[in-house]
Amino acid sequence: MAERTGPAQAQHRAQEQAEVAYGRFIRHTQLCASCRQTGVDCEDAHDLKTAWREARDAAVTA
């Protein structure tokens, strides 16, 4: 199978980065007592969510 190059590879990488960022956010909110108990994102969760949104937006535009 041929390796993806150019725009196809960029799109694939952007999608993977968005998935990884989302996974990090979800894992954090599952383990963080503050996030679980208050239902409000702590500062770390906020930063992770921001990173996920940026990665998601990059995947859409790639």
C-alpha positions in Angstrom: 0.0 0.0 0.0 1.3 3.4 -0.9 2.1 5.8 1.8 0.0 8.9 2.0 1.7 12.1 1.0 0.8 15.8 0.6 -2.6 17.0 1.6 -3.9 13.5 2.3 -1.1 12.9 4.9 -1.6 16.3 6.4 -5.4 15.6 6.8 -4.7 12.2 8.4 -2.1 13.7 10.8 -4.5 16.5 11.8 -7.3 14.0 12.5 -5.0 11.9 14.6 -3.8 14.9 16.6 -7.4 15.9 17.2 -8.3 12.4 18.5 -5.2 12.3 20.8 -6.1 15.8 22.2 -9.7 14.8 22.8 -8.5 11.6 24.6 -6.3 13.6 26.8 -9.1 15.9 27.8 -11.5 13.1 28.5 -9.0 11.1 30.5 -8.2 14.2 32.6 -11.9 14.9 33.3 -12.4 11.3 34.4 -9.5 11.4 36.8 -9.7 14.9 38.1 -11.7 15.1 41.3 -12.3 18.8 40.8 -13.7 18.4 37.3 -15.9 15.4 38.4 -17.2 16.9 41.6 -18.0 20.4 40.4 -18.9 19.7 36.8 -16.7 22.6 35.8 -13.5 22.4 33.9 -10.4 23.1 36.0 -7.5 25.1 34.5 -5.8 22.0 33.2 -9.0 20.7 31.6 -9.6 24.1 30.1 -6.1 24.1 28.5 -6.7 20.5 27.2 -10.1 21.4 25.8 -8.5 24.5 24.1 -5.8 22.2 22.6 -8.5 19.8 21.4 -10.5 22.5 19.8 -7.5 23.9 18.0 -6.5 20.4 16.7 -10.1 19.8 15.6 -10.2 23.0 13.7 -6.9 22.2 12.1 -8.3 18.9 11.0 -11.3 20.5 9.4 -9.2 23.0 7.5 -6.4 20.6 6.5 
